[in-house]
Amino acid sequence: MKIHSLSTPFILFSLLFCLGSGPAFGQNSNPAPVSGTADISTPAVPLAQAGPAVTTSLPPAPMTTPTLVNAATISAGDTAWMLTSTALVLLMTIPGLALFYAGMVRKKNALATVAHSVATTCIVTIIWVVLGYSLVFTPATPYLGSLDRLLLHGMVFLKDAGQLTVHHVAPTIPESVFMMFQMTFAIITPALITGAFAERMKFSAFLLFITLWSLIVYVPVAHWVWEPTGWLAARGVLDFAGGTVVHINAGVSGLVAAMIIGRRSGFGKEPMPPHNLILTVIGAALLWVGWFGFNAGSAGAADGRAGYAMLVTQLAAAVSALAWMCVEWLRRGKPSVLGIVSGAVAGLVAITPASGFVDVTGAFVIGAVAGVACYWGATSLKAMGGYDDSLDVFGVHAIGGIVGALLTGVFALKSIGGVESSLSNQAFGVAVTVVYSGVMTAVILFIVRLLTGLRVKPEQEREGLDLELHGEHVL
């Protein structure tokens, strides 16, 4: 019966949620004392029985700037994991995001869509080495870093001397590895935006937009949140791996771009189905796997926090995929493959800011809320707004990022992350990011429009960007 078939996803999801609402695997309701605390069952040693006084040196002060250290202080395990994480996050953009987006556009625009991800990778790599890394990850002011690492000046590896520089955020790995890891985040963030204006933006305009956006929007927000001296970091706004810096930033900018550039020709009047969902599923799978580098790598070390971040990432993605599937099944009568993979990405987005701070219960709730909220954002909200966000950048990344950032303030545990948070503080960070990225993206697009124009000609859009802009096509 139809009633029975529609109730199936609801029952399945309810059962999974109930199973996950109890204590996390391996947790104990009466945990042992934290290392370093006194054990009252052990009697104190009388002073008269104490051994001779031992002179101990004070521990070194924590680093606050990139520092030259002895190579022996580097952890081989941490370095190996961070090298792997760097490769995984780069995999998310090329080929992950490139395939994910290419499969959802019309066939005549598939290569042009792939070109966005590849070109972004190249442009941002150069920007990051020349200027971006220095402005984000050196302490100078609460609002922007210094030029101390301009062209990576001062970042050294001295083999014969047995010395190299490390960054104060990740002191057990070479600074070059930390710089490369953060580069992959700077690459994927503007690449995400391109899905909002797919199939209609001039390639020259895209290149200029990505360059300006990376410097004017990404760099300041990343400094505010991820450099310890940044003003949002100092305020206590938590973003473990990019809820505000990456996803809200990209999602809001994507919405602004979609509205300013305008709808695709024929939007709402003619069908625009994805031309190859197999490519999209492969891309989504690569994103899912790469996300372990994204979140677990943000621990900066091969440790227990990285392991826990990986666990909650997997769980939130699975719960969100099923939540989206269930809602779509109940509303439309059929669960789509595109919906399932979109739900998984929504869960990955939402758990990103929380992944180093929450337990299994938090991951369950964040995944469930993200699946429902992002489905609404990609369908009902989009229809109400009437904007043409081609590949649902705002509906998935902005909505998912906001859900994750806010719920981090609810579910963050000091026992896991070492810090406390609040809903109001997280809401402040969300509001600042939304306003700044939205306003500055509009300003950048205004500049680009004056210099190059934004849209391709109507006849180019009809023929397809692959042939008209790149002289190629998919057979």
Disulfide bonds with the S-S distance in Angstrom:
none
